[in-house]
Amino acid sequence: MKRFALTTAMTAAMLLPVMKADEVIHDRKQNQQARIAQGVKSGQLTPAETARLENREKKLNQTIHKDRAANGGKLTAQEKARVKQRQNNISNSIYTDKHNPPKQ
């Protein structure tokens, strides 16, 4: 029984970072979608800005899906780093687009 509990605990400890990374990617995706929706609702984002941001999100989602399909449902450390960087870039674009002066 002790051996089973130890094995279960070790397995959970090994899977936790993998699960955490996937949750972070998903949570950021949801957060950024909410930020875009709020920008549309408040009028801070123009239709063109919204379309551009949504297109970038779509391409990132396609890349994540393709990478996971190629690796048995998981992302490699390098792919996770690349996704994080692209999410950072999109986040910065959301901020910039929401805070730029309105065009006349």
C-alpha positions in Angstrom: 0.0 0.0 0.0 2.9 2.4 0.8 4.5 1.6 -2.5 1.2 2.4 -4.4 0.8 5.7 -2.5 4.4 6.7 -3.2 4.1 5.8 -6.9 0.8 7.8 -7.1 2.3 10.8 -5.4 5.4 10.7 -7.6 3.3 10.4 -10.8 1.1 13.4 -9.7 4.2 15.4 -8.9 5.6 14.7 -12.3 2.4 15.6 -14.1 1.6 18.8 -12.1 4.1 21.0 -14.1 2.7 19.7 -17.4 -0.9 20.3 -16.3 0.0 23.7 -14.9 1.6 24.9 -18.2 -1.5 23.8 -20.2 -3.7 25.6 -17.7 -1.7 28.8 -17.9 -1.9 28.8 -21.7 -5.7 28.2 -21.6 -6.2 30.8 -18.8 -4.2 33.4 -20.8 -6.2 32.7 -23.9 -9.5 33.2 -22.0 -8.1 36.4 -20.4 -7.1 37.9 -23.7 -10.4 37.1 -25.3 -12.1 38.8 -22.4 -9.9 41.9 -22.8 -10.7 42.0 -26.6 -14.4 41.7 -25.9 -14.2 44.5 -23.3 -12.4 46.7 -25.8 -15.1 46.1 -28.4 -17.8 46.8 -25.8 -16.2 50.0 -24.6 -15.4 51.2 -28.1 -11.6 51.2 -27.4 -11.1 48.8 -30.3 -12.0 49.5 -33.8 -13.4 46.7 -36.0 -10.1 46.6 -37.9 -8.1 46.3 -34.7 -10.5 43.6 -33.4 -10.2 41.6 -36.6 -6.4 41.8 -36.5 -6.2 40.7 -32.9 -8.7 37.9 -33.4 -6.8 36.7 -36.5 -3.6 36.6 -34.5 -5.3 34.6 -31.7 -6.8 32.2 -34.3 -3.3 31.6 -35.8 -1.8 30.9 -32.4 -4.6 28.5 -31.6 -4.0 26.7 -34.9 -0.3 26.4 -34.1 -1.0 25.0 -30.6 -3.4 22.5 -32.1 -0.9 21.4 -34.8 2.0 21.2 -32.3 0.0 19.1 -29.9 -1.2 16.8 -32.7 2.4 16.2 -33.7 3.5 15.4 -30.1 0.8 13.1 -28.8 -1.3 15.9 -27.2 1.6 17.7 -25.5 3.7 20.7 -26.1 7.5 20.5 -25.9 9.3 23.0 -23.6 10.4 24.9 -26.7 6.9 25.1 -28.1 5.6 26.3 -24.7 8.2 29.1 -24.7 7.2 30.1 -28.2 3.5 30.1 -27.3 4.2 32.2 -24.2 6.2 34.7 -26.3 3.4 35.0 -28.9 0.8 35.4 -26.1 3.0 38.2 -24.7 3.1 39.9 -28.1 -0.6 39.6 -28.5 -1.2 41.0 -25.0 1.0 44.0 -25.8 -0.9 44.6 -29.0 -4.2 44.5 -27.1 -2.9 47.1 -24.7 -1.5 49.3 -27.5 -4.7 49.1 -29.6 -6.9 49.8 -26.6 -4.9 52.8 -25.5 -4.1 54.4 -28.8 -5.7 57.7 -29.7 -9.0 57.5 -31.7 -8.6 58.0 -35.4 -10.5 60.8 -37.0 
